[in-house]
């Protein structure tokens, strides 16, 4: 064992043009596997030898006779750490400022940060990267992972977890350089827990004693509470039996009356629940109707009187109308539109889109719409504008009657049209004729 491996004790020499490392200064070396001879070097018992920055935890013990070659593995790990990040795991400034006992404690107990972690928080990262001719981010990334764990395995406080020999460390580094799987890996959770318990043994023992005392107290209290509860239950059982024996005669006598009263109470409760259910159902129906009306008005509101192209709001209204999944709601939108003269004329102006949004390909809706329009295009309808709107929609579905169309011509002469639509009524009628008779009659209607 060398026991004092550090950069100043390693020389790089050229042999046949190749750099070869040479270890020097064996002044602290110790013989292994053989008896000491007259030419062997003795080390003082109970004295710590070596350089603190590169010293292994077992070498920092006062009785450091029980050490082996793995102490040199630790020193090699410190040298590798310094090669990678530019500083030793224990910084020189810390060693200089700390007392000797604190230095020994740091060596034996404090785990150093991983190389990549040390670099991440270092202000000297740009300079270190520049010395290695590499970008700072690339240097930090290259250290994290396998290279981190190789270094940390060599720096394990427990020597049994380090590399057994320098050859093992060398092979793991070669595996890393060859992009192969390395032997080193992060410590398991159980190992970290054992390390924590070993480090704070006194606190864990005290906490265990307190916990056992608490558990014993809880167990004793629970036992006493169970016994008291059991005694109280026995007393209550005796009391209940006495009351049951005393009231047995009265119970038989009153059984029939109680049954009648119970039946009446149950009947009244059932009636009350039925009334409450009906009230809740009516309220739910009212809320549903209100919500549906708000939805319908929201769809119809953006549709205007403008005879030009559709704006975005109108187009969205027809999209929302077509997207309704309930056929009853789809028909409800059309029924609501045809219940108001102004709304009816607005919707019928875009009859193709309105019918497509309402009916789609649903044959049942087609039948219901035909039935609705057949009633509304009746010439006897008192609201001429609704009759005209229904007639125009009926023309699109090819169910308009000639009488209804004729009535629409006559209604164009009436002056009680909605003022927002009166300016376009002849254009409206021309479109109706074009749909019903063809384009030839449109010019005649518009000239009239």
JOCORPE-V119686 format. One record per residue. N is the residue number from 1. D_LAST is the distance of its C-alpha to the last C-alpha in Angstrom with 2 decimals. Layout:
BEGIN
<<N:D_LAST> <N:D_LAST>>
END
This chain:
BEGIN
<<1:120.85> <2:120.20> <3:119.01> <4:117.90> <5:115.14> <6:113.07> <7:111.68> <8:114.90> <9:116.90> <10:114.80> <11:115.28> <12:113.19> <13:115.41> <14:114.66> <15:116.30> <16:115.60> <17:112.66> <18:111.09> <19:110.91> <20:113.02> <21:113.36> <22:116.89> <23:117.93> <24:120.75> <25:122.76> <26:124.05> <27:126.03> <28:124.38> <29:124.21> <30:125.58> <31:127.19> <32:125.67> <33:127.26> <34:130.81> <35:133.69> <36:134.16> <37:136.96> <38:139.06> <39:136.52> <40:133.49> <41:131.73> <42:131.96> <43:129.30> <44:130.21> <45:129.61> <46:127.08> <47:125.77> <48:122.20> <49:121.99> <50:119.07> <51:116.24> <52:114.03> <53:110.78> <54:111.47> <55:113.58> <56:112.65> <57:112.68> <58:115.83> <59:117.58> <60:116.88> <61:118.92> <62:122.39> <63:123.92> <64:122.20> <65:124.60> <66:122.11> <67:119.78> <68:119.00> <69:117.09> <70:113.80> <71:114.61> <72:114.26> <73:110.91> <74:109.73> <75:110.92> <76:109.15> <77:105.95> <78:106.39> <79:106.88> <80:103.76> <81:101.82> <82:103.05> <83:102.17> <84:98.57> <85:97.78> <86:100.47> <87:102.28> <88:104.42> <89:103.15> <90:105.31> <91:104.64> <92:107.67> <93:106.86> <94:106.82> <95:110.18> <96:111.74> <97:110.62> <98:111.38> <99:114.80> <100:116.65> <101:116.01> <102:112.30> <103:112.33> <104:113.91> <105:111.37> <106:108.48> <107:110.00> <108:110.64> <109:107.66> <110:104.61> <111:102.26> <112:100.95> <113:97.21> <114:95.85> <115:95.83> <116:92.04> <117:91.94> <118:94.59> <119:92.64> <120:89.32> <121:90.84> <122:93.01> <123:92.34> <124:94.44> <125:92.04> <126:90.81> <127:94.44> <128:95.52> <129:92.62> <130:93.40> <131:97.06> <132:95.92> <133:93.34> <134:90.45> <135:87.30> <136:87.81> <137:85.07> <138:86.37> <139:89.90> <140:88.90> <141:86.95> <142:89.82> <143:92.22> <144:90.16> <145:90.71> <146:93.65> <147:95.52> <148:95.31> <149:96.89> <150:99.60> <151:100.75> <152:100.51> <153:102.48> <154:105.28> <155:105.18> <156:105.37> <157:107.75> <158:109.13> <159:110.93> <160:110.45> <161:106.72> <162:107.35> <163:107.91> <164:111.35> <165:112.29> <166:111.13> <167:110.36> <168:107.77> <169:106.10> <170:106.24> <171:104.69> <172:101.81> <173:101.08> <174:101.21> <175:98.75> <176:96.37> <177:96.72> <178:96.09> <179:92.94> <180:94.77> <181:94.88> <182:97.42> <183:99.91> <184:99.12> <185:96.46> <186:95.48> <187:97.76> <188:96.68> <189:95.74> <190:98.95> <191:101.04> <192:99.30> <193:99.90> <194:103.57> <195:103.90> <196:102.40> <197:104.75> <198:107.74> <199:106.87> <200:106.46> <201:108.95> <202:110.29> <203:106.89> <204:105.84> <205:109.12> <206:108.72> <207:105.13> <208:106.27> <209:109.02> <210:106.63> <211:104.15> <212:106.90> <213:108.13> <214:104.66> <215:104.19> <216:107.62> <217:106.84> <218:103.51> <219:105.21> <220:107.95> <221:105.52> <222:103.35> <223:106.46> <224:107.57> <225:104.09> <226:103.95> <227:107.36> <228:106.38> <229:103.13> <230:105.07> <231:107.59> <232:104.88> <233:103.11> <234:106.41> <235:106.91> <236:103.41> <237:103.95> <238:107.16> <239:105.47> <240:102.60> <241:105.09> <242:106.95> <243:103.81> <244:102.69> <245:106.10> <246:106.07> <247:102.57> <248:102.74> <249:103.62> <250:100.89> <251:98.35> <252:99.08> <253:98.77> <254:95.55> <255:93.90> <256:92.15> <257:90.89> <258:89.62> <259:87.84> <260:86.07> <261:85.12> <262:83.90> <263:81.73> <264:80.20> <265:79.59> <266:77.98> <267:75.76> <268:74.68> <269:74.08> <270:72.01> <271:69.90> <272:69.45> <273:68.47> <274:65.99> <275:64.37> <276:64.33> <277:62.76> <278:60.01> <279:59.38> <280:59.25> <281:56.92> <282:54.56> <283:54.73> <284:54.10> <285:51.11> <286:49.73> <287:50.31> <288:48.72> <289:45.60> <290:45.43> <291:45.88> <292:43.19> <293:40.72> <294:41.56> <295:41.08> <296:37.66> <297:36.48> <298:37.93> <299:35.84> <300:32.52> <301:33.03> <302:32.36> <303:28.93> <304:26.41> <305:22.73> <306:22.68> <307:20.27> <308:22.74> <309:25.87> <310:28.30> <311:31.07> <312:34.63> <313:34.55> <314:31.50> <315:33.08> <316:36.36> <317:34.79> <318:33.63> <319:37.07> <320:38.84> <321:36.76> <322:37.67> <323:41.29> <324:41.88> <325:44.61> <326:44.20> <327:41.52> <328:41.45> <329:40.49> <330:37.75> <331:36.19> <332:36.88> <333:34.73> <334:31.68> <335:32.60> <336:32.97> <337:29.64> <338:27.87> <339:29.86> <340:28.08> <341:24.33> <342:24.29> <343:26.53> <344:24.66> <345:21.40> <346:23.60> <347:25.39> <348:22.49> <349:20.88> <350:23.92> <351:24.16> <352:26.17> <353:28.78> <354:28.92> <355:29.68> <356:32.10> <357:33.90> <358:34.12> <359:35.03> <360:36.52> <361:38.57> <362:39.83> <363:39.34> <364:40.25> <365:37.57> <366:35.04> <367:36.06> <368:35.92> <369:32.42> <370:31.16> <371:32.82> <372:31.33> <373:27.70> <374:28.22> <375:29.17> <376:26.50> <377:23.43> <378:24.72> <379:22.07> <380:24.91> <381:24.88> <382:24.79> <383:23.40> <384:19.68> <385:19.62> <386:22.70> <387:21.30> <388:18.20> <389:20.66> <390:23.00> <391:20.45> <392:19.56> <393:23.33> <394:23.92> <395:21.61> <396:23.88> <397:26.89> <398:25.50> <399:26.09> <400:22.60> <401:22.24> <402:19.38> <403:19.70> <404:19.29> <405:16.12> <406:14.67> <407:16.01> <408:14.31> <409:10.79> <410:12.25> <411:13.94> <412:11.02> <413:10.93> <414:14.64> <415:15.98> <416:19.10> <417:18.02> <418:20.80> <419:20.73> <420:21.67> <421:18.59> <422:15.80> <423:14.93> <424:14.20> <425:12.59> <426:9.15> <427:11.54> <428:13.65> <429:11.29> <430:10.52> <431:14.33> <432:14.85> <433:13.04> <434:14.90> <435:18.05> <436:17.70> <437:16.36> <438:17.00> <439:15.28> <440:13.99> <441:10.93> <442:9.97> <443:8.47> <444:6.19> <445:5.17> <446:5.39> <447:3.81> <448:0.00>>
END
